[in-house]
Amino acid sequence: MGVAVKRLPPQFSWMSPKLEVRDTGKYGKGVFVRAGQRVRKDEMLFVMGGEVIPASSEVGDHGVQISETMVLATPNGMPPTEADFLNHSCAPNAGFRGQIMVVAMSMPTGGAQVTFDYAMCLHPIDGAARYEMPCACGAKGCRGVITEDDWKRPDLQRRYDGYFQWFLQEKIERQRRHSRTRKEGPR
Ligand SMILES: [Zn+2]
């Protein structure tokens, strides 16, 4: 009577088959481009999923801020997904497209670690402690400390234009329009 179907574990995120999770040898696991693979600029690398929770209630680091008040997080008690192993770098090769997609910002080749900059998604959260993280990414120009206000930096806004989380990209563009209007004055 019927065939026993083995239920697959729930998938909360998708990772490009060109990538793999392995040990960084320095700070736990990371996501790397597989040997012999080449990633094109703007190629889709991840589609992130999970549960949407108020940002002020997030525990731990297994989530990404998708609005000023919401976090998309791996559900409590579930093992981390591959996307949870994406590390920060002050010289990243990936960024966001919209809220749940991670795309390549440059063209990393086999062996390169895939990283994004936390500045691309961090924003102060009402009622939560200020976020500050010492950084030892080793990149040239490492900021030393990563904070929830880094998205405001003009140099980062230029460098990551089009690769911020949607809510930050929108906010930056709104501010740009506003300052342009002010400069031009009333018509
Ligand atoms: Zn750094």
Residues whose N, C-alpha, C, O or C-beta is under 5 A from the ligand:
A	BS01	ZN	S89 C90 C135 A136 C137 G138 C142 R143 G144
